[in-house]
Amino acid sequence: MVKRILALAVVMLVVVPNLALASDLQDQMINFTLEETVNYALEHSPEIMLARIDKEKSSVLDKKADSAAEKILEYFTYDTAYLKYVKPLTTEIAYESSKKNEILKQNSIRYKVEKAFYDAIKASEEVRVKEDALEYMKEMQDTLKKKKEVGLAKNTDFTQAEIDVLEAELQLKSAINAKVYALEILKNVMGLFLETPLAIEYSFSNLPPFPEIIDSTLDDALEKAVQNRFEVFSAKSKLEIARESFELISCYLPSNTYDYRIIKSDYDSALIEFDEAVAGIELEVRYAYRKLDELWKTLALRKEALKLAEDNLSIMNKRFEAGLATSYDAVSALRVLNETRLRYIEDYHNYSISRLRFENALSLGPAY
């Protein structure tokens, strides 16, 4: 059996963007890197198109408010002063918010595509494990058949080998179905037709280098997140508008009026909401930081376990060939190896998703 040692994939998507193009290209396939896959999804996303339309509309409203404010030369009441000072600030912030919202949509789509991409890799690797298991079981069945013919194997051992082959075939079919579904999800988030030919090509090397984003201190990560996150921007913008409104109304109305008290309440609420937004993001980043570190260390330990399981199977195969171990011992060693490989796949998948979440936590977010 050809051994396949699992590690980080250098991944490439092979995809034909639509059926018409597939017909034109005939046997030709287009190679997409992960980055190109994300870009394809971004270029064809209705969410991004709507966000850009909203940004253009916000820009027009901002210019309209500025133009109206310039025409107000006298502002003896709070209402006119509001139109002069607060309204332009509100539309300016709304415009900035629409620009950030477009980036937020892009981050969301990027996360969904990359997650689906890693899900497809995971499903593909699980198929490889099941293929290897089936190949091994068939080899064991052939070996026991030959031994049985010369009286060196029991009928029960050969019967068990036949059962093991059938079980391995069923598990492989299940894994293939899971892979097909994972690829369909990837097509869906990319904006491709489900009938579009899509496959994942990969070659394995060593573990990935420790991510540069984790090389920074936790304090640096927290500072970056607070600067970038959309929730903080929104809370800060609301606080800025509330402060401007409160300072303005303080010049026109006494503190015992209803309007003054309402605007003062809005200002007090905005202060609390801003502090809560910062605290919530700090908690989220701390968890994402530590989780990524934990999963990285888990991957390193799992790789050691994988090597031990491979060595154990190799030894057991030699013992079986020498008549010092039974077929049950050899198959048991294979199952230990396969279970370790599947756990490594799961760990690497979790690590990849955790890394995406951490990167999102430091950008506009969300971390999902």
WOSUL-V938238 format. One record per helix or strand. SS is the DSSP state (h for helix, s for strand). FROM is the first residue (numbers start at 1). TO is the last residue. If there is no record, write none. Layout:
SS:FROM:TO ; SS:FROM:TO
//
This chain:
s:9:15 ; h:19:25 ; s:30:32 ; h:34:43 ; h:46:71 ; h:78:149 ; h:155:190 ; s:198:204 ; h:212:215 ; h:218:228 ; h:230:249 ; h:258:321 ; h:327:362
//
